[in-house]
Amino acid sequence: MSLKYVLILSCLGVGLFALVFCAGSVRPAHAASLPRTRPDVLVFANGDRVTGRLERMKGGTVFFKTEDAGELSVAWGKIRELHVPEPFAVIPVGIRVRFGLPDKLVPQGSIDVAGPQLTVHTAAGEVVLPVGKVAYLVDETTYKTNVTHEPGLLHGWTGSVTAGASMVESTQNVSTFNSGIALARTVPSAPWMVPGDRTLLGFTSTYGSISQPNAPALETNIFHGSAEQDKYVSSDFYALAQAIFDHNSTQGLNLQQTYGGGVGYNILRSARQEFDVTVTLNYTSQQFQLAASNQNLIGSTIANNYSYKFPRNVLLTENSSVTPEFNNPRAYSANLSVGLAIPVFERLSFSLQAIDSYLNDPAPGFNCNSLQLNSGLTYTLP
């Protein structure tokens, strides 16, 4: 079977697996909602009043579900009063809870909001907090479930599946296919908890062919696969191990295998953006179309990952790395990927991505630089 069909079948197979595995059965740990004895009451700043159920609060936004209007997203500044008879965990700004250790600074009980103040009616008495100092409101059952029960292997996965294609049939027949899968699992998965472990899986591929009568067909095959396991030492600092696999016909690279380990640090984490850096020590095996160019390398990789969510959930992602090699300084490499996902319908987005791969010491006769510009549709997994 040719590499063309292997790549296409592998993309379809992995994409189908991701859709079934993640969309069908993978969910973050979240307790089922229990029936409430009395409805919650929300009073807007203009005096309008609605009844229903408080779902949660994060990032300064209250999510309130009503029978008539569905789920409402309301900023704290637009709320005059909020009365919730059922117990909630009130997580202050700057507090992150550890698995198995419920934080004593997280009061739990029924809540009442009046203007700028939130009152928690705990078993030990009332606790009053400014609403601006509250980071999350989590129903008590969900809070206890996340803190005391470790999720199974199939829980907590998030990510996306991307696919795109273009075809031209004329004097020349041109076809291009690109695909991508990105999966991540953090345990615990709740954003208000201190992370323990994180697993990252990624795969991208590009296949293109050009053919015309009385001329040999030209094919382009590029794929990149990666797996990373992180172990958090603190809420922001972690140790990591990773494996990376690359094939790039435009650089004469049959297969590059990289295995490494190192440390990472999360410099910035918020509801809108995240930025982290990693430093690893690596072993790399490069196998080229010309066997004489094959080499084994020992080096280090300095990388960063950045994401920013614009209004209307437009997502910008950026990943870059540079890898100097200690035993062959001429064989250094660098990679850059920039992507933009624009929502078009529910979980479906239109995506644009630029991927630049640079090998300073490719096989003879091949360019050092390989640039891809891809577009397609991205489905965000639940």
Order of alpha helices (4+ residues) and beta strands (2+ residues): alpha-beta-beta-beta-beta-beta-beta-beta-beta-beta-alpha-beta-beta-beta-beta-beta-beta-beta-beta-beta-beta-beta-beta
